[in-house]
Amino acid sequence: MRRTAIAAGDVLRRIALASAVTTVAITAAMGAGAGLTAAADAAGVPGTASALLGAAGGTVVVAHRGDAVAAPENTVASIEAAVAAGADVVELDVQRSSDGVPVLMHDWTIDRTTDGSGPIWAHTAAELTALAADRDHPGGWPGARVPTLAEALDAAVGSGVVVMLELKGAWTPSQVAEVAALAGARAMEERVVLASFDLFSLRAAEAAAPAIPRLLLARSLPSIDVAVADVAAAAVGVSRSTALRDPAALDGLAGAGVGAFVYTLNSAERWGTALALGARGIITDDPAELRDWLVGVADGPYSRPTSSR
């Protein structure tokens, strides 16, 4: 069930209040070095990954694990639902099966979301894709299965949506190259983002697929300029609590051309707070509701003329 929309005037008042509260302690914007600025130099055409990751433009809607409200997370159904909801970006979690096939799965085990059990790395791709993947979704979703990354990209290829692939755990250059090859086979190199909390994986991504932009997921902000420059990241992803601990940081990133994405936010109050802090995009479980909210504040500072879809 979608949440009831909040009146636009009330939303804007909440945004103004959130902005005032969170900026009281600001004394200076975060310093961004030349390396960080250089990492953000690449520009793309509207609708491409590089264009949506940069700091310029309106708000980018990122569907977390697909549309996880409308369909089971990390499934073909959730990808299709996110596209229908008007998401600019579909975020998906990628891990490897025991036989080395990239598949969609967030947790280290398959217990929460499927009718199987045990660690994902103990199962072959054939075993994983045979599992029902609707255990954690209210009411179930008959027919939902664990997809391979190839199947997920096939579901997105004709939509024009950008796909953000979170590489879970540690990845080597050769493993990242396999992911890049799957995107390349579908002519999706300009519509894929590689994201990770793991710096080694992002370094592998830079080495194996330098043309595919990278998003650094971070749990703290004080030295993020160094980390961004280290992996030539085009954007960063942070939690709302991290952003609130250093409210000047997102503006500092934006000033260097690096887009900041805040996760995982599912209410108008939190969306407004994130955007008041300077977020380029919002990662949400409910992209349709976020899209409706953005339409409601279209005459304000958060209108979103970003995607060419």
BELUR-V156863 format. One record per backbone hydrogen bond with DSSP energy under -0.5 kcal/mol. NH is the residue of the N-H (numbers start at 1). CO is the residue of the C=O. Records with the same first field share a line. If there is no record, write none. Layout:
NH = CO / CO
This chain:
11 = 7
12 = 8
13 = 9
14 = 10
15 = 11
16 = 12
17 = 13
18 = 14
19 = 15
20 = 16
21 = 17
22 = 18
23 = 19
24 = 21
26 = 23
30 = 248
33 = 31
37 = 33
38 = 34
39 = 35
40 = 36 / 37
41 = 38
47 = 306
48 = 45
49 = 190
52 = 48
53 = 49
54 = 50
55 = 257
59 = 303
60 = 280
62 = 60 / 282
63 = 61 / 89
64 = 62 / 284
65 = 63 / 91
66 = 63 / 91
67 = 78
68 = 64 / 66
69 = 285
71 = 67
74 = 65
75 = 72
79 = 75
80 = 76
81 = 77
82 = 78
83 = 79
84 = 80
85 = 81
86 = 83
87 = 82
88 = 61
89 = 61
90 = 162
91 = 63 / 89
92 = 164
94 = 166
95 = 103
97 = 101
98 = 123
100 = 97
103 = 95
104 = 147
105 = 93 / 103
110 = 118
114 = 110
115 = 132
120 = 108
122 = 119
123 = 120
128 = 124
129 = 125
130 = 126
131 = 128
133 = 144
135 = 113
137 = 134
140 = 137
144 = 141
146 = 128 / 131
147 = 74 / 145
149 = 102
152 = 148
153 = 149
154 = 150
155 = 151
156 = 152
157 = 153
159 = 156
160 = 156
162 = 88
163 = 191
164 = 90 / 162
165 = 163 / 193
166 = 92 / 164
167 = 165 / 195
168 = 94 / 166
176 = 172
177 = 173
178 = 174
179 = 175
180 = 176
181 = 177
182 = 178
183 = 179
184 = 180
185 = 181
186 = 182 / 183
187 = 184
188 = 183
191 = 188
192 = 189
193 = 163
194 = 213
195 = 165 / 193
196 = 215
199 = 197
202 = 198
203 = 199
204 = 200
205 = 201
206 = 202
207 = 203
208 = 204
209 = 205
212 = 209
213 = 211
215 = 194
216 = 235
217 = 196 / 215
218 = 216 / 237
224 = 221
226 = 223
227 = 223
228 = 224
229 = 225
230 = 226
231 = 227
232 = 228 / 229
233 = 228
234 = 214
235 = 214
236 = 259
237 = 216
238 = 261
240 = 263
243 = 239
244 = 240
245 = 241
246 = 242 / 243
247 = 244
249 = 246
252 = 248
253 = 249
254 = 250
255 = 251
256 = 252 / 253
257 = 254
258 = 253
259 = 53 / 234
261 = 236
262 = 281
263 = 238
265 = 283
271 = 267
272 = 268
273 = 269
274 = 270
275 = 271
276 = 272
277 = 273
278 = 275
279 = 274
280 = 260
281 = 260
282 = 60
283 = 262
284 = 62 / 282
290 = 286
291 = 287
292 = 288
293 = 289
294 = 290
295 = 291
296 = 292
297 = 293
298 = 295
300 = 297
302 = 297
303 = 300
306 = 304
